[in-house]
């Protein structure tokens, strides 16, 4: 039976105390380490989050990476600069534990998507466009009634190009074809200091399913954050506060 068969939601329990030895930790940001905000720039650096990540980096001997839809520059700011290894824009940008950055060249059709998304945002109050270079996102959290129109426009753009459509929490995103979050995890696991470690992936979004699957394939597990759903994750936590509480206790069982 495939390791990717989705778990029935009600079977998911909170994770046990976090294993440290022989493991690596990969964690999403929005909806996982930080609560969602009405605007992407509404999420700010946070002292508690920075302290937790600083401690985890020491415990895991730098086998720690943030894997997010955010750009690498956003991730650096929002983590207080304490996590070097990171994957941004769902895997299209990556920074190794040694600080080397790898990024894919932007698909030229993104300019068309950006033009159309900007036109939609001009016509509908509350829509917000986010240009990440290798992807462009249209946020409708402040205009939930525009969801169908936003998704229809994004689907049409995907169908007429090589761009990939990713749905998120009150956002659609068209991105350059290339690595996903699971591919980023696999790439990290092929490099020091991650090589040979069993991965733990923590995330909330459907885009994090690729990370869960990569973790399972490498002998680790995933932790879903948020409401129950079919998932490749083995465990579940209710919300960001539950994630931070769990991360804060990492290593206590070994003390």
TITOR-407020 format. One record per residue (C-alpha): residue in three letters; x, y, z negated. Coordinates in pm, whole numbers. Layout:
<sites>
> ALA|X|Y|Z
...
</sites>
This chain:
<sites>
> UNK|0|0|0
> UNK|129|346|89
> UNK|266|556|-195
> UNK|79|847|-38
> UNK|-270|715|-113
> UNK|-445|999|-293
> UNK|-524|949|-660
> UNK|-885|962|-771
> UNK|-904|1296|-955
> UNK|-1049|1168|-1283
> UNK|-758|927|-1331
> UNK|-505|1209|-1369
> UNK|-383|1268|-1723
> UNK|-142|1530|-1859
> UNK|223|1442|-1801
> UNK|432|1285|-2076
> UNK|725|1472|-2231
> UNK|945|1579|-1944
> UNK|1233|1345|-1865
> UNK|1564|1526|-1820
> UNK|1845|1275|-1768
> UNK|1867|1161|-1406
> UNK|1585|1392|-1294
> UNK|1552|1717|-1098
> UNK|1273|1970|-1132
> UNK|1101|2147|-841
> UNK|828|2394|-926
> UNK|593|2620|-731
> UNK|538|2980|-840
> UNK|191|3130|-775
> UNK|-76|2932|-955
> UNK|191|2725|-1129
> UNK|450|2947|-1301
> UNK|247|3266|-1257
> UNK|-127|3335|-1244
> UNK|-275|3464|-921
> UNK|-325|3840|-884
> UNK|-560|4034|-658
> UNK|-259|4144|-454
> UNK|68|3954|-392
> UNK|263|4244|-543
> UNK|43|4227|-853
> UNK|253|3936|-982
> UNK|544|4070|-1183
> UNK|858|3935|-1346
> UNK|779|3791|-1687
> UNK|1008|3752|-1987
> UNK|859|3421|-2100
> UNK|884|3270|-1751
> UNK|1244|3388|-1715
> UNK|1340|3246|-2055
> UNK|1182|2909|-1972
> UNK|1360|2887|-1637
> UNK|1691|2987|-1794
> UNK|1661|2707|-2049
> UNK|1550|2452|-1786
> UNK|1849|2537|-1568
> UNK|2078|2447|-1857
> UNK|1886|2130|-1951
> UNK|1880|2001|-1593
> UNK|2238|2111|-1528
> UNK|2112|2332|-1241
> UNK|1900|2054|-1085
> UNK|1619|2309|-1078
> UNK|1461|2479|-776
> UNK|1159|2699|-717
> UNK|969|2592|-404
> UNK|708|2844|-298
> UNK|524|3021|-19
> UNK|689|3342|-135
> UNK|997|3481|38
> UNK|1337|3417|-117
> UNK|1368|3783|-212
> UNK|1034|3766|-396
> UNK|1141|3449|-575
> UNK|1465|3607|-691
> UNK|1277|3901|-839
> UNK|993|3700|-994
> UNK|1228|3451|-1161
> UNK|1456|3719|-1299
> UNK|1736|3594|-1075
> UNK|1806|3299|-1307
> UNK|1727|3023|-1052
> UNK|1969|3005|-760
> UNK|1826|2707|-571
> UNK|1500|2801|-404
> UNK|1286|2736|-99
> UNK|1070|3017|34
> UNK|789|3049|288
> UNK|687|2685|233
> UNK|1033|2554|326
> UNK|1123|2783|618
> UNK|1375|2964|397
> UNK|1610|2782|162
> UNK|1893|2878|-70
> UNK|2119|2604|-199
> UNK|2242|2575|-556
> UNK|2565|2735|-431
> UNK|2384|3041|-299
> UNK|2404|2960|73
> UNK|2089|3071|259
> UNK|1930|2882|548
> UNK|1640|3031|745
> UNK|1457|2942|1065
> UNK|1426|3188|1352
> UNK|1082|3347|1368
> UNK|839|3230|1636
> UNK|783|3524|1877
> UNK|408|3459|1877
> UNK|397|3579|1516
> UNK|390|3933|1651
> UNK|51|3859|1809
> UNK|-77|3715|1481
> UNK|50|4019|1293
> UNK|-129|4254|1534
> UNK|-458|4068|1500
> UNK|-433|4035|1122
> UNK|-360|4407|1094
> UNK|-663|4486|1308
> UNK|-883|4267|1086
> UNK|-746|4432|773
> UNK|-815|4776|918
> UNK|-1174|4677|997
> UNK|-1250|4504|667
> UNK|-1172|4668|335
> UNK|-999|4434|91
> UNK|-803|4228|345
> UNK|-426|4240|289
> UNK|-158|4145|540
> UNK|175|4003|423
> UNK|458|3980|676
> UNK|724|3731|562
> UNK|932|3737|878
> UNK|891|3368|963
> UNK|519|3373|878
> UNK|233|3616|838
> UNK|-44|3582|579
> UNK|-387|3741|551
> UNK|-521|3758|194
> UNK|-896|3783|136
> UNK|-917|3758|-246
> UNK|-1054|4113|-256
> UNK|-1294|4041|32
> UNK|-1419|3683|-22
> UNK|-1711|3739|214
> UNK|-1465|3768|503
> UNK|-1341|3412|454
> UNK|-1512|3259|759
> UNK|-1407|3540|993
> UNK|-1049|3525|865
> UNK|-1026|3149|902
> UNK|-1184|3158|1249
> UNK|-930|3413|1370
> UNK|-642|3212|1223
> UNK|-766|2888|1379
> UNK|-794|3054|1721
> UNK|-439|3184|1692
> UNK|-310|2842|1594
> UNK|-491|2676|1886
> UNK|-337|2918|2136
> UNK|22|2895|2011
> UNK|283|2675|1845
> UNK|218|2841|1511
> UNK|103|2630|1216
> UNK|-195|2732|1004
> UNK|-175|2687|629
> UNK|-473|2748|403
> UNK|-410|2867|50
> UNK|-597|3015|-243
> UNK|-788|3303|-76
> UNK|-527|3330|198
> UNK|-460|3199|548
> UNK|-106|3191|677
> UNK|35|3135|1024
> UNK|393|3017|1014
> UNK|676|2920|1241
> UNK|690|2545|1299
> UNK|959|2389|1082
> UNK|1027|2235|740
> UNK|757|2216|474
> UNK|792|2201|97
> UNK|852|1827|106
> UNK|1130|1869|360
> UNK|1288|2130|132
> UNK|1282|1888|-161
> UNK|1441|1616|54
> UNK|1712|1859|169
> UNK|1793|1958|-189
> UNK|1815|1590|-289
> UNK|2085|1543|-26
> UNK|2305|1806|-189
> UNK|2488|1854|-518
> UNK|2383|1890|-793
> UNK|2048|1729|-696
> UNK|2180|1421|-517
> UNK|2080|1094|-683
> UNK|1819|1256|-909
> UNK|1455|1152|-936
> UNK|1243|1456|-852
> UNK|954|1604|-1049
> UNK|741|1841|-839
> UNK|490|2075|-1005
> UNK|241|2269|-792
> UNK|-119|2374|-747
> UNK|-181|2428|-376
> UNK|-261|2191|-90
> UNK|78|2290|55
> UNK|234|2133|-256
> UNK|107|1790|-149
> UNK|411|1762|77
> UNK|627|1820|-230
> UNK|438|1556|-429
> UNK|484|1303|-147
> UNK|855|1375|-118
> UNK|891|1330|-494
> UNK|716|994|-482
> UNK|931|878|-190
> UNK|1244|960|-390
> UNK|1128|772|-700
> UNK|982|1067|-889
> UNK|634|1208|-941
> UNK|415|1512|-896
> UNK|213|1720|-1139
> UNK|-98|1891|-1001
> UNK|-198|2223|-1158
> UNK|-564|2326|-1159
> UNK|-897|2162|-1090
> UNK|-907|1788|-1015
> UNK|-890|1685|-649
> UNK|-760|1402|-439
> UNK|-383|1428|-461
> UNK|-52|1245|-432
> UNK|39|1376|-778
> UNK|45|1137|-1072
> UNK|-44|1384|-1349
> UNK|-242|1704|-1389
> UNK|-229|2021|-1600
> UNK|-520|2262|-1625
> UNK|-355|2597|-1558
> UNK|-45|2817|-1570
> UNK|-49|2840|-1949
> UNK|-53|2460|-1975
> UNK|242|2441|-1735
> UNK|445|2693|-1934
> UNK|363|2515|-2260
> UNK|478|2182|-2111
> UNK|796|2330|-1966
> UNK|877|2499|-2295
> UNK|884|2162|-2473
> UNK|1123|2004|-2221
> UNK|1410|1828|-2396
> UNK|1250|1831|-2742
> UNK|1195|1455|-2735
> UNK|1569|1408|-2683
> UNK|1671|1647|-2958
</sites>
